[in-house]
């Protein structure tokens, strides 16, 4: 039996639904090439500098504000050409969870990209709402959209579960007042040291493990 206390599950996209870091690495390589910026050699080096967000990545790469906007425009153009793989087990997981919970896709990726890929994978129908990045200028932050969505749906913070894969997911979810936050271990990766307040109740090595974890929140 799944958890009756949870009414809403918020899913991150990159690293939770799709295995996309290779694609992101390739896109940033293209951005740097077009804008004449030095790019790290190898995906492992890139992962070290990527940090929590695109803002941190641009900082590390030495981009000005104007160059960031240009970079974001290129990013959207290039990422729409990519074809990441959906993590094995995700379609079945979403179908199972959709029977009991409201599911929302909450992502700092561009809405157009997210909707394109979810439609391609045949899993768009499982999500009640898609909340994603809409423009090239501001970095998408999850805190305010979470707060607004809970108010709109008339739900308490205790009735929502956020599923992400990086430190920023926990940080922004916690700022929104969420107590139920789950970081998966199969995604882009997170570092538990800077977020000691995160107390995982389950280790999620694969999407199917999320079903078991939901019962503990």
C-alpha positions in Angstrom: 0.0 0.0 0.0 1.3 3.4 -0.9 1.5 6.4 1.5 -2.0 7.9 2.1 -0.4 11.0 3.8 1.2 12.1 0.5 -1.0 13.7 -2.1 1.5 15.3 -4.5 4.8 14.1 -5.9 7.1 16.6 -7.6 9.6 15.1 -10.0 12.8 16.7 -11.2 13.5 16.0 -14.9 17.3 15.8 -15.6 18.8 12.9 -13.6 15.5 11.6 -12.3 13.4 11.0 -15.4 16.1 11.2 -18.1 19.8 10.3 -18.3 20.9 13.6 -19.8 24.3 14.7 -18.4 26.2 13.6 -21.5 23.8 15.7 -23.6 24.3 18.8 -21.3 28.1 18.3 -21.5 27.9 18.3 -25.3 25.7 21.4 -25.4 28.0 23.4 -23.1 30.9 22.3 -25.3 29.1 23.8 -28.3 28.3 27.0 -26.4 31.9 27.5 -25.4 33.1 26.8 -28.9 30.6 29.3 -30.4 31.4 32.0 -27.9 35.2 31.5 -27.8 35.4 30.2 -24.2 37.8 27.6 -22.9 36.0 24.3 -22.1 37.2 21.6 -19.7 38.7 18.5 -21.1 36.4 15.5 -20.5 33.0 15.0 -18.9 34.5 14.3 -15.4 36.2 17.7 -15.4 33.0 19.4 -16.5 31.0 17.7 -13.8 33.3 19.2 -11.2 32.8 22.7 -12.4 29.1 22.4 -13.2 28.1 22.9 -9.6 24.5 23.2 -8.5 23.1 25.2 -11.4 23.7 26.7 -14.8 24.6 30.0 -13.0 27.5 28.3 -11.2 28.6 26.7 -14.4 28.7 30.0 -16.2 30.6 31.6 -13.3 33.2 28.8 -13.5 33.5 29.2 -17.3 33.9 33.0 -16.9 30.8 34.2 -18.7 29.5 37.8 -18.5 25.8 38.5 -18.1 25.5 39.2 -21.9 27.3 35.9 -22.7 25.0 34.0 -20.4 22.0 35.1 -22.3 23.6 34.2 -25.6 24.7 30.9 -24.0 21.1 30.1 -22.9 19.8 30.8 -26.4 22.3 28.4 -27.9 21.6 25.9 -25.1 17.9 25.8 -26.0 18.6 25.4 -29.7 21.0 22.6 -29.1 19.3 20.6 -26.4 16.1 20.3 -28.5 18.3 18.3 -31.0 19.4 15.8 -28.3 17.7 12.5 -27.6 18.5 11.4 -24.0 17.3 8.1 -22.8 14.6 7.7 -20.2 15.8 5.8 -17.2 14.7 2.2 -17.2 11.7 1.7 -15.1 10.5 5.3 -15.2 7.4 4.7 -17.4 6.1 1.9 -15.2 6.9 3.8 -12.0 4.9 6.9 -13.3 2.0 4.8 -14.4 1.8 3.2 -10.9 2.2 6.4 -9.0 -0.3 8.3 -11.2 -3.1 6.0 -10.0 -2.7 7.4 -6.4 -1.0 10.8 -6.5 -1.0 14.0 -8.4 2.3 14.1 -10.3 4.0 17.3 -11.3 7.2 17.8 -13.4 9.3 20.6 -11.8 12.4 21.4 -13.8 14.9 24.1 -14.5 15.1 22.8 -18.1 13.2 24.7 -20.8 9.5 23.8 -21.0 9.7 23.2 -24.7 12.4 20.6 -24.2 10.7 18.9 -21.3 7.4 18.6 -23.1 9.1 17.4 -26.3 10.9 14.6 -24.5 8.0 13.6 -22.3 5.8 13.3 -25.3 8.4 11.3 -27.2 8.7 8.9 -24.3 4.9 8.6 -24.1 4.9 9.7 -20.4 3.5 13.2 -20.7 0.0 11.9 -19.8 1.1 10.9 -16.3 1.8 14.5 -15.2 -1.0 16.8 -14.0 1.2 19.9 -14.3 4.5 20.8 -16.0 6.4 23.7 -14.4 9.7 24.6 -16.2 11.9 27.4 -17.4 10.2 29.9 -19.7 12.8 32.4 -20.7 16.5 32.9 -21.3 17.2 35.6 -18.7 16.4 34.4 -15.2 17.6 31.2 -13.6 14.7 29.0 -12.7 14.4 28.4 -9.0 12.0 25.8 -7.6 11.1 27.4 -4.2 8.5 29.9 -5.4 6.8 27.5 -7.9 6.5 24.9 -5.1 4.9 27.4 -2.7 2.5 28.7 -5.4 1.5 25.2 -6.5 0.7 24.0 -3.0 -1.5 27.1 -2.4 -3.2 26.6 -5.8 -4.0 22.9 -5.0 -4.9 23.6 -1.4 -2.3 21.2 0.0 -0.2 21.3 3.1 3.6 21.1 2.8 3.5 17.7 4.6 1.3 16.3 1.8 4.0 16.9 -0.9 7.1 14.8 -1.8 9.9 16.3 -3.9 12.1 13.9 -5.8 15.4 15.2 -7.2 19.0 14.2 -7.6 21.2 17.2 -6.7 21.9 19.4 -3.7 20.0 22.3 -5.2 16.8 20.2 -5.3 17.0 19.7 -1.6 18.0 23.3 -0.8 15.2 24.9 -2.8 12.6 22.4 -1.6 13.6 23.0 2.0 13.4 26.7 1.4 9.8 26.1 0.3 9.2 24.4 3.7 9.0 20.8 2.4 9.9 18.1 4.9 9.5 15.2 2.4 12.5 15.3 0.0 14.1 12.4 -1.7 17.4 12.5 -3.6 18.0 9.6 -6.0 21.4 8.0 -6.2 21.2 7.1 -9.9 21.1 10.7 -11.3 23.6 13.5 -11.8 24.8 13.1 -8.2 24.7 15.0 -5.0 27.2 15.7 -2.2 25.7 15.0 1.3 28.4 16.9 3.1 27.1 20.5 2.4 23.5 19.4 3.2 23.8 17.6 6.6 20.1 18.3 7.3 19.2 15.9 4.5 18.4 12.6 6.1 17.7 10.0 3.4 15.1 7.4 4.5 15.9 5.2 1.5 18.7 4.6 -1.0 17.4 4.9 -4.5 19.7 3.0 -6.9 17.1 2.6 -9.6 13.6 4.2 -10.3 11.7 1.1 -9.0 13.2 1.8 -5.6 11.1 5.0 -5.5 7.9 3.0 -5.0 9.3 1.5 -1.7 10.6 4.9 -0.6 7.3 6.7 -1.0 5.9 4.5 1.7 8.4 5.9 4.2 7.4 9.6 3.7 
